[in-house]
């Protein structure tokens, strides 16, 4: 049987939140424990959500006689959250975060048969230095399992062609950009005032990636484009100084 609404002035604020979602989660937790609670200020928080959380105060209120028990429930839940560890599902062998009660892979509820795995034991990327470049090696994937509940693994080699294709596409775009820059630098010598030359300089500084300079096929065109731009600016400066 549900309790009647609180009488005016007969409530105590258990906790204050900055949004209504967290407050509703706490209210549902207390309701599951048999404690009637109300959320006060949720509608205002929703209307003022565009302003920010600094001015929003959503209160979870309980009856005075339920306050101490509700407070004990909050403290117990906090202790339980702090003591929980990551765990490995006994059915599909996948690791799960500490707050997961269901395996993300196969949906099995957590029980005593699941191994606890500290977060430090989870696979972390290996970071190593290769000269001036920092390389992040992904952890090795687990071998294929005969477990029917295990998730399907995508072999690393399947991702290779897509990576090579993306690199080839990037190289093609760089080649087209460098060709356009070179043509603009050549034409810019014959156009006064050198507006096209300034546009080419903009492309050279802000648009051409640094990786293009490492390509021998593009390096000399880029170097020639810089030289042609400097020649065009010098030539324009001489012409305009005589005209003016």
BELDA-V735274 format. One record per residue. N is the residue number from 0. NEAR is the number of other C-alpha atoms within 10 Angstrom. Layout:
n=N near=NEAR
n=N near=NEAR
//
This chain:
n=0 near=3
n=1 near=8
n=2 near=8
n=3 near=7
n=4 near=11
n=5 near=15
n=6 near=8
n=7 near=6
n=8 near=7
n=9 near=11
n=10 near=19
n=11 near=16
n=12 near=17
n=13 near=19
n=14 near=16
n=15 near=18
n=16 near=20
n=17 near=19
n=18 near=22
n=19 near=24
n=20 near=14
n=21 near=14
n=22 near=23
n=23 near=19
n=24 near=11
n=25 near=20
n=26 near=20
n=27 near=16
n=28 near=17
n=29 near=20
n=30 near=14
n=31 near=10
n=32 near=12
n=33 near=12
n=34 near=18
n=35 near=20
n=36 near=27
n=37 near=21
n=38 near=20
n=39 near=17
n=40 near=19
n=41 near=21
n=42 near=13
n=43 near=14
n=44 near=22
n=45 near=13
n=46 near=10
n=47 near=14
n=48 near=16
n=49 near=8
n=50 near=10
n=51 near=11
n=52 near=13
n=53 near=8
n=54 near=11
n=55 near=21
n=56 near=18
n=57 near=24
n=58 near=22
n=59 near=24
n=60 near=23
n=61 near=24
n=62 near=21
n=63 near=14
n=64 near=11
n=65 near=17
n=66 near=18
n=67 near=13
n=68 near=14
n=69 near=21
n=70 near=14
n=71 near=11
n=72 near=15
n=73 near=17
n=74 near=12
n=75 near=11
n=76 near=13
n=77 near=11
n=78 near=11
n=79 near=12
n=80 near=12
n=81 near=10
n=82 near=9
n=83 near=15
n=84 near=18
n=85 near=19
n=86 near=25
n=87 near=20
n=88 near=25
n=89 near=16
n=90 near=17
n=91 near=19
n=92 near=19
n=93 near=16
n=94 near=21
n=95 near=22
n=96 near=18
n=97 near=17
n=98 near=13
n=99 near=14
n=100 near=14
n=101 near=15
n=102 near=21
n=103 near=14
n=104 near=16
n=105 near=16
n=106 near=13
n=107 near=15
n=108 near=12
n=109 near=17
n=110 near=12
n=111 near=7
n=112 near=10
n=113 near=15
n=114 near=16
n=115 near=16
n=116 near=17
n=117 near=14
n=118 near=15
n=119 near=8
n=120 near=8
n=121 near=14
n=122 near=12
n=123 near=12
n=124 near=12
n=125 near=10
n=126 near=11
n=127 near=11
n=128 near=9
n=129 near=8
n=130 near=7
n=131 near=6
n=132 near=8
n=133 near=10
n=134 near=13
n=135 near=11
n=136 near=11
n=137 near=11
n=138 near=11
n=139 near=10
n=140 near=11
n=141 near=7
n=142 near=8
n=143 near=12
n=144 near=13
n=145 near=8
n=146 near=10
n=147 near=10
n=148 near=15
n=149 near=16
n=150 near=14
n=151 near=9
n=152 near=11
n=153 near=10
n=154 near=11
n=155 near=9
n=156 near=8
n=157 near=9
n=158 near=10
n=159 near=11
n=160 near=10
n=161 near=11
n=162 near=11
n=163 near=11
n=164 near=11
n=165 near=12
n=166 near=12
n=167 near=12
n=168 near=12
n=169 near=13
n=170 near=15
n=171 near=12
n=172 near=12
n=173 near=19
n=174 near=18
n=175 near=12
n=176 near=18
n=177 near=24
n=178 near=16
n=179 near=13
n=180 near=23
n=181 near=22
n=182 near=13
n=183 near=20
n=184 near=28
n=185 near=19
n=186 near=15
n=187 near=24
n=188 near=21
n=189 near=14
n=190 near=13
n=191 near=16
n=192 near=16
n=193 near=21
n=194 near=12
n=195 near=20
n=196 near=28
n=197 near=17
n=198 near=15
n=199 near=23
n=200 near=19
n=201 near=13
n=202 near=16
n=203 near=19
n=204 near=10
n=205 near=9
n=206 near=13
n=207 near=17
n=208 near=14
n=209 near=11
n=210 near=11
n=211 near=18
n=212 near=16
n=213 near=10
n=214 near=13
n=215 near=9
n=216 near=11
n=217 near=17
n=218 near=15
n=219 near=12
n=220 near=18
n=221 near=20
n=222 near=12
n=223 near=14
n=224 near=24
n=225 near=19
n=226 near=13
n=227 near=20
n=228 near=25
n=229 near=16
n=230 near=16
n=231 near=25
n=232 near=19
n=233 near=13
n=234 near=15
n=235 near=19
n=236 near=15
n=237 near=11
n=238 near=13
n=239 near=11
n=240 near=8
n=241 near=8
n=242 near=7
n=243 near=5
//
